[in-house]
Amino acid sequence: MSFIEIKNLDKTFFPGTNREQYALKNVSLDIKDGDFITILGGNGAGKSTMLKLISGILTPYKGTVAVNGTIASTRATASATTGII
């Protein structure tokens, strides 16, 4: 079972406007319990956006983010099992 499962994730800011900007597009990731990962990328690559989606602070435009089997954006509190510093 995956600890964090991301499927077909898109995050768009200002959708449907002339300022529309994809932060993440069609991202899928499967992290098992005990895995150690690193997220690398330049400025504006979507690293912080992805962490905010995992922690439930942001909601995805498309796709799903599940943490320990629970959809991240539907958790009662964003800090239930994850956090961001």
Secondary structure, DSSP 8 states (H G I E B T S, - for coil): -EEEEEEEEEEEESTTSTT-EEEEEEEEEEEETT--------TTSSHHHHHHHHHTSS--SEEEEEETTEEGGGSSSTTSS----
